[in-house]
Amino acid sequence: MIDGKPTVYIDMDDTAVMFSKQLSKYNQMYPDYQYPQSIIGFFSSMEPMPGFLEAWKVLGEYYDMAFCTRPSVYNLGSYTEKAVWVRDNVGFEALENLNLVPKKERIGEEGDYLIDDWDIHGQTEFRGEFMRFGSQGKFKSWRAVAMYLLEKAGLTEKEIGEKTMMI
């Protein structure tokens, strides 16, 4: 918690960015590579998930926003490329809130939130509330995430509707 605001930690791959789409594209472009995600430029050139950038901005009014992403320990370039993506898409100042952690239970505190599409790298042991993102979870879109968190922040239904209209 920073300045009394809960922190919202957001995973990158298939939560903030379209990892699976990028992997499919690279598999077609580089069929002879067993791990095309190790090719330079893979992580830094992913598309943002629909609604993510808008949700980041809206939620940033009420929460301390941060990334909590698991880099590949087998691809050290992923550490730098994820930082490049954050800088280029969210802004230089967001680099101060980029957490590269292989085990997600090591971050956060009670009252914080973790939004992630997986639950096998410590997410379920996260000290705050784990929000499962995507088709497997309750939070299928960034609009759904924003609506839930804005309600938790105490906004009225009307205010939530106005804030999430563009997400």
C-alpha positions in Angstrom: 0.0 0.0 0.0 1.4 3.4 -1.0 0.0 6.6 0.5 -3.0 4.7 1.8 -3.9 3.4 -1.6 -4.0 -0.3 -2.2 -1.7 -1.6 -5.0 -3.1 -3.3 -8.1 -0.4 -5.7 -9.4 -1.0 -6.7 -13.0 0.6 -9.6 -14.8 1.8 -8.9 -18.4 1.5 -12.1 -20.5 -2.1 -12.6 -21.6 -3.3 -10.1 -19.0 -1.9 -6.7 -20.0 -0.5 -7.9 -23.4 -1.5 -10.4 -26.0 1.2 -13.0 -25.5 -0.7 -15.9 -27.1 -1.4 -13.9 -30.2 2.3 -12.9 -30.4 3.4 -16.5 -29.9 1.1 -17.7 -32.7 2.5 -15.0 -35.0 6.1 -15.8 -34.2 5.4 -19.6 -34.6 4.3 -18.9 -38.2 7.2 -16.5 -38.9 9.9 -18.7 -37.4 8.7 -22.3 -37.8 12.2 -23.8 -37.1 12.5 -22.1 -33.7 11.4 -24.3 -30.8 11.1 -21.2 -28.5 10.2 -18.2 -30.7 9.6 -16.1 -27.6 13.4 -16.1 -27.3 13.8 -14.1 -30.5 14.8 -10.5 -29.9 11.8 -8.2 -30.1 9.2 -10.8 -29.1 8.3 -9.3 -25.7 8.8 -5.6 -26.5 6.5 -5.6 -29.6 3.4 -7.3 -28.2 0.0 -5.6 -28.6 -1.8 -4.4 -25.4 -4.8 -6.4 -24.4 -8.1 -4.6 -25.4 -9.0 -2.1 -22.8 -5.9 -2.5 -20.7 -4.3 0.9 -21.3 -7.6 2.7 -20.6 -8.2 0.6 -17.4 -4.7 1.4 -16.2 -5.3 5.1 -16.5 -8.8 5.0 -14.9 -7.7 2.7 -12.0 -4.6 4.9 -11.4 -6.9 7.6 -10.0 -7.8 5.3 -7.1 -5.0 2.8 -6.8 -1.2 2.5 -6.9 -0.7 0.7 -10.2 2.1 -1.8 -10.7 3.2 -4.7 -12.9 4.0 -8.1 -11.4 5.2 -10.2 -14.3 7.1 -13.5 -14.4 10.1 -13.2 -16.7 11.6 -16.2 -18.3 14.7 -17.3 -16.4 15.7 -19.2 -19.6 15.4 -16.0 -21.7 17.2 -13.2 -19.9 16.2 -10.8 -22.7 12.6 -11.0 -21.5 13.6 -8.9 -18.5 14.7 -6.0 -20.6 12.1 -6.4 -23.3 9.2 -6.3 -20.7 10.7 -3.1 -19.4 10.9 -1.7 -22.9 7.2 -2.6 -23.5 6.2 -0.8 -20.2 8.2 2.3 -21.1 6.9 2.5 -24.7 3.2 1.7 -23.9 2.5 2.9 -20.4 5.2 5.5 -19.9 8.7 5.9 -18.4 7.4 6.6 -14.9 5.7 3.1 -14.9 9.1 1.5 -14.8 9.3 2.5 -11.1 6.4 0.0 -10.6 7.7 -2.9 -12.7 8.2 -6.0 -10.6 9.9 -8.9 -12.3 9.2 -11.9 -10.0 9.2 -15.6 -10.7 7.2 -16.3 -7.6 4.3 -14.0 -7.2 3.5 -14.9 -3.6 6.5 -12.9 -2.6 4.9 -9.6 -3.4 2.0 -7.5 -2.2 0.2 -7.3 1.2 -3.3 -7.6 2.5 -5.6 -5.2 0.8 -3.7 -5.3 -2.5 -4.9 -7.0 -5.7 -3.2 -9.3 -8.2 -4.7 -9.6 -11.7 -3.3 -12.6 -13.5 -4.5 -15.2 -16.1 -2.5 -18.1 -14.4 -2.6 -19.5 -10.9 0.5 -21.8 -10.9 3.3 -19.4 -9.9 2.3 -18.4 -6.4 -0.8 -16.3 -7.4 -3.2 -18.2 -5.1 -0.8 -17.5 -2.2 -0.7 -13.8 -2.9 -1.3 -11.9 0.4 -4.1 -9.8 -1.0 -6.9 -10.7 -3.4 -6.1 -12.7 -6.5 -8.3 -11.9 -9.5 -8.2 -14.5 -12.2 -8.3 -12.7 -15.6 -9.5 -14.0 -18.9 -11.9 -16.7 -20.1 -11.0 -19.0 -17.3 -11.8 -16.5 -14.6 -14.6 -14.2 -13.3 -12.8 -11.2 -14.9 -13.1 -11.8 -18.6 -12.3 -8.2 -19.7 -10.5 -5.1 -18.5 -13.9 -3.4 -18.3 -15.1 -6.1 -15.8 -11.9 -5.6 -13.8 -12.3 -1.9 -13.7 -15.9 -2.0 -12.7 -15.1 -4.4 -9.8 -12.2 -2.3 -8.5 -14.0 1.0 -8.9 -16.8 -0.4 -6.8 -14.3 -1.5 -4.2 -12.9 2.1 -4.3 -16.4 3.3 -3.3 -17.6 4.8 -6.6 -21.4 4.9 -7.3 -22.9 2.8 -10.1 -23.3 6.0 -12.2 -19.7 7.0 -11.6 -18.5 3.5 -12.5 -20.5 3.6 -15.7 -19.0 7.0 -16.7 -15.5 5.9 -15.9 -15.6 2.6 -17.7 -17.5 3.7 -20.8 -14.4 3.9 -22.9 -12.9 0.6 -21.7 
